[in-house]
Amino acid sequence: MELFLELEIVYIIIGIFILSIAAVVTTRDFMPKGAFKKGMLGVVAAMSLMISFHYGMTTKRMSGIEEIFNSGETVICENKMRRTISRSVLLSKELGWKLEDHLFKNSDYERDFHTSRCVEWIGSKPQLEEAAKEEAAKEALSKEAKQ
C-alpha cells in the first residue's frame, strides 16, 4: 500500500479534483435528475481504471529495471536536480550503485533515484552502429578465412 501511495498520490489528487468538478457540474439546475449519481459513478470508475492501469504498468517496468540492474547491466535514470543538457545519469553496479527498497543509492552521489524513473540503457545510436559494423567485419573476415 505504501508503494501504491508513493507512486500514485499525485494522480489520486488529480482524480479528486476532477471528481469535485463533476460533483459541482452534475448538481446544477440544468442537469437532469440522476446526473449526480451517474456522473460520480462514471468519473470514479474511469479514474480508478486509469490509476490502476498506471500502477500496474509502472510496477511491471520497475521490476524489469531491478532485474536488469541486478544482472549487472546499466540503467539510465532521470536527474531532475541538474537542469542541463545531460539530465540523465547512468547507473550500474560497476559504478558503485546499489539497489535498496526500489531506490538506487550511491555514497558518492547526494541523491537517490527511484526505479520508477529509470529505463534500460542500450547505448547511443552511434555506438550501436559501430558495434554492428565491427560484427559485420568480423563475420566477413571469418568467411574469407574459411574459404
Salt bridges, closest charged atoms under 4 A:
GLU6 OE2 - HIS114 NE2 2.60
GLU8 OE2 - HIS54 ND1 2.77
GLU66 OE2 - HIS102 ND1 2.60
GLU78 OE2 - ARG87 NH2 2.82
GLU100 OE2 - LYS98 NZ 3.47
GLU100 OE1 - LYS105 NZ 3.56
